[in-house]
Amino acid sequence: MFERRIPLFRLFGFTVSIDVTWFVLAVLITWSLAKGAFPHYCPGFSNTTYWWMGVAGALGLFVSIIFHEFCHSLVARQFNLPMKGITLFIFGGVAEMSKEPESAKSEFFMAIAGPISSVILAGIFFLLYTAGKAASWPGPVNGVLMYLGWLNIILAGFNMVPAFPLDGGRILRSILWHAKGDLRWATRISSRLGAAFGLFLMILGVISFIGGNFIGGLWFFLIGMFIKNASQMSYTQLLVKSALMGEPISRFMVAEVVTVPPSIAVSDLVENYFYKYHYKMFPVTEDGMLKGCVTTKQIKELSKEQWATTKVSDIAQPCSEGNAISPKADAVNSLSLMNRTGNSRLMVVEGNRLLGVISLKDMLRFMALKLDLEAGERITTGPDISEG
């Protein structure tokens, strides 16, 4: 999901990263606070003071979101849910799970931890504001504390909207899951509510934009679009995983594989393999032994003039967890690996023997057919399958 993130620090075993889109949000928040909110609610200060208040407010938002997501992660750890880390991006933050909760109970407590944490943090900021007023702290300090208190109340309230994948949507899903014992049905209902809420925000954004509130209208529209797409994708991911769970790789693996000798020139590789078979990856073998693989990525790193003088052995990648998978793994493992690495084909390897190749195209064809025959459902959006 996040291809341009920067790791910041580790705390309690969780890596906190920031996506480059977060900087857009930080600038917009700082500007809107310095030029709009603080001059309106805290009049009488200099322009420079308002900008410092805006920076402090943006940093407070950063801390608030990190605290919110940490509470999700800590509760998830108590239910043995592996967390990959926390990432901040333009629409807030996300605690990245490597798998879905195994029970409605774990889903409920993990989801509700976020809004509760925001309410607690709001209480802390309001107490500091009260103490600051009593102690005659500088007006700008008290103004920022009041803003952060209300900010966390708004975060808690917004996240409690029963629209998946917001916290409220996850809470609703856990209740429906517990009531009926059907995760797919619960996800379908909560995802539809999420899509409806996202559409509502998009319409509200258009109305606001037409009414002259350009910045607010744009944010309503973008957040609504994000929620709508995320809710639909969440249900798609569940369908994909339910269709592929437990399916052996052998069901999709192609045993008759076109392989490349390491001694040929890259120019021959391009002309006689890539242009002929239209694959983006080929295994490299010699005397029946697997040496690695070569992809279009390695070709693009060379200039065209180097093709004739460079051998395949010079650019071939060794087998690794990113391009090869064990025949004992199931289809969900291979799909997660493809999504994480961006590879649409994986080598199925046992020791140093190449058993075959598994492709994303073959897996998706099987998945669509299985869902159509067994569940009567069709996938209408391209899956961007993550590990959680």
Contacts in CASP RR format, 6 or more apart in sequence:
PFRMAT RR
TARGET T0000
AUTHOR 0000-0000-0000
METHOD contacts of the structure
MODEL  1
MFERRIPLFRLFGFTVSIDVTWFVLAVLITWSLAKGAFPHYCPGFSNTTY
WWMGVAGALGLFVSIIFHEFCHSLVARQFNLPMKGITLFIFGGVAEMSKE
PESAKSEFFMAIAGPISSVILAGIFFLLYTAGKAASWPGPVNGVLMYLGW
LNIILAGFNMVPAFPLDGGRILRSILWHAKGDLRWATRISSRLGAAFGLF
LMILGVISFIGGNFIGGLWFFLIGMFIKNASQMSYTQLLVKSALMGEPIS
RFMVAEVVTVPPSIAVSDLVENYFYKYHYKMFPVTEDGMLKGCVTTKQIK
ELSKEQWATTKVSDIAQPCSEGNAISPKADAVNSLSLMNRTGNSRLMVVE
GNRLLGVISLKDMLRFMALKLDLEAGERITTGPDISEG
1 87 0 8 1.000
1 94 0 8 1.000
1 96 0 8 1.000
1 384 0 8 1.000
1 386 0 8 1.000
2 17 0 8 1.000
2 19 0 8 1.000
2 87 0 8 1.000
2 89 0 8 1.000
4 19 0 8 1.000
4 20 0 8 1.000
4 21 0 8 1.000
5 17 0 8 1.000
5 18 0 8 1.000
5 19 0 8 1.000
5 20 0 8 1.000
5 87 0 8 1.000
5 89 0 8 1.000
6 17 0 8 1.000
6 18 0 8 1.000
6 19 0 8 1.000
6 20 0 8 1.000
7 15 0 8 1.000
7 16 0 8 1.000
7 17 0 8 1.000
8 16 0 8 1.000
8 17 0 8 1.000
8 18 0 8 1.000
9 15 0 8 1.000
9 16 0 8 1.000
10 16 0 8 1.000
11 70 0 8 1.000
12 70 0 8 1.000
12 73 0 8 1.000
12 74 0 8 1.000
14 70 0 8 1.000
14 73 0 8 1.000
14 83 0 8 1.000
14 85 0 8 1.000
14 86 0 8 1.000
15 84 0 8 1.000
15 85 0 8 1.000
15 86 0 8 1.000
16 66 0 8 1.000
16 85 0 8 1.000
16 86 0 8 1.000
16 87 0 8 1.000
16 88 0 8 1.000
17 85 0 8 1.000
17 86 0 8 1.000
17 87 0 8 1.000
17 88 0 8 1.000
18 87 0 8 1.000
18 88 0 8 1.000
18 89 0 8 1.000
19 87 0 8 1.000
19 88 0 8 1.000
19 89 0 8 1.000
19 90 0 8 1.000
21 89 0 8 1.000
21 90 0 8 1.000
22 88 0 8 1.000
22 89 0 8 1.000
22 90 0 8 1.000
22 92 0 8 1.000
24 90 0 8 1.000
25 89 0 8 1.000
25 90 0 8 1.000
25 91 0 8 1.000
25 92 0 8 1.000
26 58 0 8 1.000
26 62 0 8 1.000
28 215 0 8 1.000
29 54 0 8 1.000
29 57 0 8 1.000
29 58 0 8 1.000
29 61 0 8 1.000
30 51 0 8 1.000
30 54 0 8 1.000
30 55 0 8 1.000
30 57 0 8 1.000
30 58 0 8 1.000
32 215 0 8 1.000
33 50 0 8 1.000
33 53 0 8 1.000
33 54 0 8 1.000
33 57 0 8 1.000
33 58 0 8 1.000
33 147 0 8 1.000
34 50 0 8 1.000
34 51 0 8 1.000
34 53 0 8 1.000
34 54 0 8 1.000
34 55 0 8 1.000
35 50 0 8 1.000
37 147 0 8 1.000
38 45 0 8 1.000
38 50 0 8 1.000
38 53 0 8 1.000
38 54 0 8 1.000
38 143 0 8 1.000
38 147 0 8 1.000
39 45 0 8 1.000
39 50 0 8 1.000
41 143 0 8 1.000
41 146 0 8 1.000
41 147 0 8 1.000
42 53 0 8 1.000
42 139 0 8 1.000
42 140 0 8 1.000
42 143 0 8 1.000
45 53 0 8 1.000
45 139 0 8 1.000
45 140 0 8 1.000
49 140 0 8 1.000
52 140 0 8 1.000
53 140 0 8 1.000
53 143 0 8 1.000
53 144 0 8 1.000
54 144 0 8 1.000
56 144 0 8 1.000
57 144 0 8 1.000
57 147 0 8 1.000
57 148 0 8 1.000
57 151 0 8 1.000
60 144 0 8 1.000
60 148 0 8 1.000
60 151 0 8 1.000
61 148 0 8 1.000
61 151 0 8 1.000
62 88 0 8 1.000
64 118 0 8 1.000
64 121 0 8 1.000
64 148 0 8 1.000
64 151 0 8 1.000
64 152 0 8 1.000
64 155 0 8 1.000
65 88 0 8 1.000
65 92 0 8 1.000
65 93 0 8 1.000
65 155 0 8 1.000
66 86 0 8 1.000
66 88 0 8 1.000
67 117 0 8 1.000
67 118 0 8 1.000
67 121 0 8 1.000
68 93 0 8 1.000
68 114 0 8 1.000
68 117 0 8 1.000
68 118 0 8 1.000
68 121 0 8 1.000
68 155 0 8 1.000
68 159 0 8 1.000
69 86 0 8 1.000
69 93 0 8 1.000
69 94 0 8 1.000
69 95 0 8 1.000
69 114 0 8 1.000
70 86 0 8 1.000
70 95 0 8 1.000
70 117 0 8 1.000
71 113 0 8 1.000
71 114 0 8 1.000
71 116 0 8 1.000
71 117 0 8 1.000
72 95 0 8 1.000
72 110 0 8 1.000
72 111 0 8 1.000
72 113 0 8 1.000
72 114 0 8 1.000
73 83 0 8 1.000
73 85 0 8 1.000
73 86 0 8 1.000
73 95 0 8 1.000
74 113 0 8 1.000
75 109 0 8 1.000
75 110 0 8 1.000
75 113 0 8 1.000
76 83 0 8 1.000
76 95 0 8 1.000
76 97 0 8 1.000
76 101 0 8 1.000
76 106 0 8 1.000
76 110 0 8 1.000
77 83 0 8 1.000
78 109 0 8 1.000
79 101 0 8 1.000
79 102 0 8 1.000
79 103 0 8 1.000
79 105 0 8 1.000
79 106 0 8 1.000
79 109 0 8 1.000
79 110 0 8 1.000
81 97 0 8 1.000
81 98 0 8 1.000
81 99 0 8 1.000
81 101 0 8 1.000
81 102 0 8 1.000
81 106 0 8 1.000
81 110 0 8 1.000
82 97 0 8 1.000
82 98 0 8 1.000
82 99 0 8 1.000
83 95 0 8 1.000
83 96 0 8 1.000
83 97 0 8 1.000
83 98 0 8 1.000
84 96 0 8 1.000
84 97 0 8 1.000
84 98 0 8 1.000
84 387 0 8 1.000
85 95 0 8 1.000
85 96 0 8 1.000
86 93 0 8 1.000
86 94 0 8 1.000
86 95 0 8 1.000
86 96 0 8 1.000
87 93 0 8 1.000
87 94 0 8 1.000
87 96 0 8 1.000
91 222 0 8 1.000
91 223 0 8 1.000
91 226 0 8 1.000
96 386 0 8 1.000
96 388 0 8 1.000
97 387 0 8 1.000
97 388 0 8 1.000
98 387 0 8 1.000
98 388 0 8 1.000
99 387 0 8 1.000
99 388 0 8 1.000
100 183 0 8 1.000
100 238 0 8 1.000
100 241 0 8 1.000
100 388 0 8 1.000
101 107 0 8 1.000
101 110 0 8 1.000
101 174 0 8 1.000
104 174 0 8 1.000
104 175 0 8 1.000
104 177 0 8 1.000
104 178 0 8 1.000
104 181 0 8 1.000
105 174 0 8 1.000
105 178 0 8 1.000
107 170 0 8 1.000
107 171 0 8 1.000
107 173 0 8 1.000
107 174 0 8 1.000
107 177 0 8 1.000
108 170 0 8 1.000
108 171 0 8 1.000
108 174 0 8 1.000
108 175 0 8 1.000
108 178 0 8 1.000
110 170 0 8 1.000
111 167 0 8 1.000
111 168 0 8 1.000
111 169 0 8 1.000
111 170 0 8 1.000
111 171 0 8 1.000
111 174 0 8 1.000
112 167 0 8 1.000
112 171 0 8 1.000
114 156 0 8 1.000
114 159 0 8 1.000
114 167 0 8 1.000
115 155 0 8 1.000
115 156 0 8 1.000
115 157 0 8 1.000
115 159 0 8 1.000
115 160 0 8 1.000
115 167 0 8 1.000
115 168 0 8 1.000
116 156 0 8 1.000
118 152 0 8 1.000
118 153 0 8 1.000
118 155 0 8 1.000
118 156 0 8 1.000
118 157 0 8 1.000
118 159 0 8 1.000
119 152 0 8 1.000
119 153 0 8 1.000
119 156 0 8 1.000
121 149 0 8 1.000
121 152 0 8 1.000
122 148 0 8 1.000
122 149 0 8 1.000
122 150 0 8 1.000
122 151 0 8 1.000
122 152 0 8 1.000
122 153 0 8 1.000
122 156 0 8 1.000
123 149 0 8 1.000
123 152 0 8 1.000
125 145 0 8 1.000
125 146 0 8 1.000
125 148 0 8 1.000
125 149 0 8 1.000
125 152 0 8 1.000
126 145 0 8 1.000
126 146 0 8 1.000
126 149 0 8 1.000
128 145 0 8 1.000
129 142 0 8 1.000
129 143 0 8 1.000
129 145 0 8 1.000
129 146 0 8 1.000
129 149 0 8 1.000
131 137 0 8 1.000
132 141 0 8 1.000
132 142 0 8 1.000
132 145 0 8 1.000
133 142 0 8 1.000
158 166 0 8 1.000
159 166 0 8 1.000
159 167 0 8 1.000
159 168 0 8 1.000
160 166 0 8 1.000
160 167 0 8 1.000
160 168 0 8 1.000
160 171 0 8 1.000
161 168 0 8 1.000
161 169 0 8 1.000
161 197 0 8 1.000
162 168 0 8 1.000
162 169 0 8 1.000
162 171 0 8 1.000
162 172 0 8 1.000
162 190 0 8 1.000
162 193 0 8 1.000
163 169 0 8 1.000
163 190 0 8 1.000
163 193 0 8 1.000
163 194 0 8 1.000
163 196 0 8 1.000
163 197 0 8 1.000
163 198 0 8 1.000
163 227 0 8 1.000
163 231 0 8 1.000
164 170 0 8 1.000
164 172 0 8 1.000
164 173 0 8 1.000
164 187 0 8 1.000
164 190 0 8 1.000
164 191 0 8 1.000
164 193 0 8 1.000
164 194 0 8 1.000
164 231 0 8 1.000
164 234 0 8 1.000
165 194 0 8 1.000
165 227 0 8 1.000
165 230 0 8 1.000
165 231 0 8 1.000
165 234 0 8 1.000
166 194 0 8 1.000
166 227 0 8 1.000
169 190 0 8 1.000
169 193 0 8 1.000
169 194 0 8 1.000
170 190 0 8 1.000
172 189 0 8 1.000
172 190 0 8 1.000
172 193 0 8 1.000
173 186 0 8 1.000
173 187 0 8 1.000
173 189 0 8 1.000
173 190 0 8 1.000
174 186 0 8 1.000
176 185 0 8 1.000
176 186 0 8 1.000
176 189 0 8 1.000
176 190 0 8 1.000
177 183 0 8 1.000
177 186 0 8 1.000
180 186 0 8 1.000
183 238 0 8 1.000
184 238 0 8 1.000
184 239 0 8 1.000
184 242 0 8 1.000
187 234 0 8 1.000
187 235 0 8 1.000
187 238 0 8 1.000
188 235 0 8 1.000
190 231 0 8 1.000
191 231 0 8 1.000
191 232 0 8 1.000
191 234 0 8 1.000
191 235 0 8 1.000
192 231 0 8 1.000
193 231 0 8 1.000
194 227 0 8 1.000
194 228 0 8 1.000
194 231 0 8 1.000
195 227 0 8 1.000
195 228 0 8 1.000
195 231 0 8 1.000
195 232 0 8 1.000
197 224 0 8 1.000
197 227 0 8 1.000
197 228 0 8 1.000
197 231 0 8 1.000
198 223 0 8 1.000
198 224 0 8 1.000
198 225 0 8 1.000
198 227 0 8 1.000
198 228 0 8 1.000
198 231 0 8 1.000
199 224 0 8 1.000
199 228 0 8 1.000
200 224 0 8 1.000
201 220 0 8 1.000
201 221 0 8 1.000
201 223 0 8 1.000
201 224 0 8 1.000
201 227 0 8 1.000
202 220 0 8 1.000
202 221 0 8 1.000
202 224 0 8 1.000
202 225 0 8 1.000
202 228 0 8 1.000
204 217 0 8 1.000
204 220 0 8 1.000
205 216 0 8 1.000
205 217 0 8 1.000
205 218 0 8 1.000
205 219 0 8 1.000
205 220 0 8 1.000
205 221 0 8 1.000
206 217 0 8 1.000
206 221 0 8 1.000
208 216 0 8 1.000
208 217 0 8 1.000
208 220 0 8 1.000
209 216 0 8 1.000
209 217 0 8 1.000
209 218 0 8 1.000
209 221 0 8 1.000
232 381 0 8 1.000
233 381 0 8 1.000
233 383 0 8 1.000
233 384 0 8 1.000
236 379 0 8 1.000
236 381 0 8 1.000
236 382 0 8 1.000
236 383 0 8 1.000
237 383 0 8 1.000
237 385 0 8 1.000
237 386 0 8 1.000
237 388 0 8 1.000
239 371 0 8 1.000
239 375 0 8 1.000
239 377 0 8 1.000
239 379 0 8 1.000
240 335 0 8 1.000
240 367 0 8 1.000
240 379 0 8 1.000
240 383 0 8 1.000
240 385 0 8 1.000
241 332 0 8 1.000
241 385 0 8 1.000
243 366 0 8 1.000
243 367 0 8 1.000
243 370 0 8 1.000
243 371 0 8 1.000
243 375 0 8 1.000
244 330 0 8 1.000
244 331 0 8 1.000
244 332 0 8 1.000
244 335 0 8 1.000
244 363 0 8 1.000
244 366 0 8 1.000
244 367 0 8 1.000
245 330 0 8 1.000
245 331 0 8 1.000
245 332 0 8 1.000
246 330 0 8 1.000
246 331 0 8 1.000
246 332 0 8 1.000
247 330 0 8 1.000
247 331 0 8 1.000
247 332 0 8 1.000
247 366 0 8 1.000
248 327 0 8 1.000
248 330 0 8 1.000
248 331 0 8 1.000
249 325 0 8 1.000
249 327 0 8 1.000
249 329 0 8 1.000
249 330 0 8 1.000
249 331 0 8 1.000
249 334 0 8 1.000
249 348 0 8 1.000
249 358 0 8 1.000
250 327 0 8 1.000
251 331 0 8 1.000
251 366 0 8 1.000
252 331 0 8 1.000
252 334 0 8 1.000
252 358 0 8 1.000
252 359 0 8 1.000
252 362 0 8 1.000
252 363 0 8 1.000
252 366 0 8 1.000
253 327 0 8 1.000
253 348 0 8 1.000
253 355 0 8 1.000
253 356 0 8 1.000
253 357 0 8 1.000
253 358 0 8 1.000
254 356 0 8 1.000
254 357 0 8 1.000
254 358 0 8 1.000
254 359 0 8 1.000
254 362 0 8 1.000
255 355 0 8 1.000
255 356 0 8 1.000
257 283 0 8 1.000
257 354 0 8 1.000
257 356 0 8 1.000
257 357 0 8 1.000
258 273 0 8 1.000
258 277 0 8 1.000
258 279 0 8 1.000
258 282 0 8 1.000
259 282 0 8 1.000
259 283 0 8 1.000
259 284 0 8 1.000
259 285 0 8 1.000
259 354 0 8 1.000
260 269 0 8 1.000
260 273 0 8 1.000
260 282 0 8 1.000
260 283 0 8 1.000
260 284 0 8 1.000
260 285 0 8 1.000
260 294 0 8 1.000
260 312 0 8 1.000
261 284 0 8 1.000
261 285 0 8 1.000
261 286 0 8 1.000
261 312 0 8 1.000
262 284 0 8 1.000
262 286 0 8 1.000
262 291 0 8 1.000
262 311 0 8 1.000
262 312 0 8 1.000
262 313 0 8 1.000
262 316 0 8 1.000
263 286 0 8 1.000
263 311 0 8 1.000
263 312 0 8 1.000
263 313 0 8 1.000
264 311 0 8 1.000
264 312 0 8 1.000
265 307 0 8 1.000
265 308 0 8 1.000
265 309 0 8 1.000
265 310 0 8 1.000
265 311 0 8 1.000
265 312 0 8 1.000
266 299 0 8 1.000
266 302 0 8 1.000
266 306 0 8 1.000
266 307 0 8 1.000
266 308 0 8 1.000
266 310 0 8 1.000
266 311 0 8 1.000
266 312 0 8 1.000
266 315 0 8 1.000
267 307 0 8 1.000
267 308 0 8 1.000
269 282 0 8 1.000
269 294 0 8 1.000
269 299 0 8 1.000
269 312 0 8 1.000
270 299 0 8 1.000
270 307 0 8 1.000
273 279 0 8 1.000
273 282 0 8 1.000
274 280 0 8 1.000
274 282 0 8 1.000
274 296 0 8 1.000
274 299 0 8 1.000
279 345 0 8 1.000
280 295 0 8 1.000
280 296 0 8 1.000
280 344 0 8 1.000
280 345 0 8 1.000
281 293 0 8 1.000
281 294 0 8 1.000
281 295 0 8 1.000
281 296 0 8 1.000
281 323 0 8 1.000
281 343 0 8 1.000
281 344 0 8 1.000
281 345 0 8 1.000
282 293 0 8 1.000
282 294 0 8 1.000
282 295 0 8 1.000
283 290 0 8 1.000
283 292 0 8 1.000
283 293 0 8 1.000
283 347 0 8 1.000
283 354 0 8 1.000
283 356 0 8 1.000
283 357 0 8 1.000
284 290 0 8 1.000
284 291 0 8 1.000
284 292 0 8 1.000
284 293 0 8 1.000
284 294 0 8 1.000
284 312 0 8 1.000
284 313 0 8 1.000
284 316 0 8 1.000
285 291 0 8 1.000
285 354 0 8 1.000
288 354 0 8 1.000
289 352 0 8 1.000
289 353 0 8 1.000
290 319 0 8 1.000
290 347 0 8 1.000
290 349 0 8 1.000
290 352 0 8 1.000
290 353 0 8 1.000
290 354 0 8 1.000
291 313 0 8 1.000
291 316 0 8 1.000
291 318 0 8 1.000
292 316 0 8 1.000
292 317 0 8 1.000
292 318 0 8 1.000
292 319 0 8 1.000
292 323 0 8 1.000
292 347 0 8 1.000
293 316 0 8 1.000
293 317 0 8 1.000
293 319 0 8 1.000
293 323 0 8 1.000
293 324 0 8 1.000
293 347 0 8 1.000
294 312 0 8 1.000
294 315 0 8 1.000
294 316 0 8 1.000
294 317 0 8 1.000
295 317 0 8 1.000
295 323 0 8 1.000
295 343 0 8 1.000
298 315 0 8 1.000
298 316 0 8 1.000
298 317 0 8 1.000
299 307 0 8 1.000
299 315 0 8 1.000
301 315 0 8 1.000
302 310 0 8 1.000
302 315 0 8 1.000
317 323 0 8 1.000
319 347 0 8 1.000
319 349 0 8 1.000
321 337 0 8 1.000
322 337 0 8 1.000
322 340 0 8 1.000
322 341 0 8 1.000
322 343 0 8 1.000
322 346 0 8 1.000
323 341 0 8 1.000
323 343 0 8 1.000
323 346 0 8 1.000
323 347 0 8 1.000
324 346 0 8 1.000
324 347 0 8 1.000
324 348 0 8 1.000
324 349 0 8 1.000
325 333 0 8 1.000
325 334 0 8 1.000
325 337 0 8 1.000
325 346 0 8 1.000
325 347 0 8 1.000
325 348 0 8 1.000
325 349 0 8 1.000
325 358 0 8 1.000
326 348 0 8 1.000
326 349 0 8 1.000
326 350 0 8 1.000
327 348 0 8 1.000
327 350 0 8 1.000
327 355 0 8 1.000
331 363 0 8 1.000
334 346 0 8 1.000
334 358 0 8 1.000
334 363 0 8 1.000
335 360 0 8 1.000
335 363 0 8 1.000
335 385 0 8 1.000
336 385 0 8 1.000
336 386 0 8 1.000
336 387 0 8 1.000
337 343 0 8 1.000
337 346 0 8 1.000
338 344 0 8 1.000
338 346 0 8 1.000
338 360 0 8 1.000
338 385 0 8 1.000
339 384 0 8 1.000
339 385 0 8 1.000
339 386 0 8 1.000
339 387 0 8 1.000
340 387 0 8 1.000
344 359 0 8 1.000
344 360 0 8 1.000
344 361 0 8 1.000
345 357 0 8 1.000
345 358 0 8 1.000
345 359 0 8 1.000
345 360 0 8 1.000
346 357 0 8 1.000
346 358 0 8 1.000
346 359 0 8 1.000
347 354 0 8 1.000
347 356 0 8 1.000
347 357 0 8 1.000
348 354 0 8 1.000
348 355 0 8 1.000
348 356 0 8 1.000
348 357 0 8 1.000
348 358 0 8 1.000
349 355 0 8 1.000
364 383 0 8 1.000
367 379 0 8 1.000
368 378 0 8 1.000
368 379 0 8 1.000
371 377 0 8 1.000
371 378 0 8 1.000
371 379 0 8 1.000
372 378 0 8 1.000
END
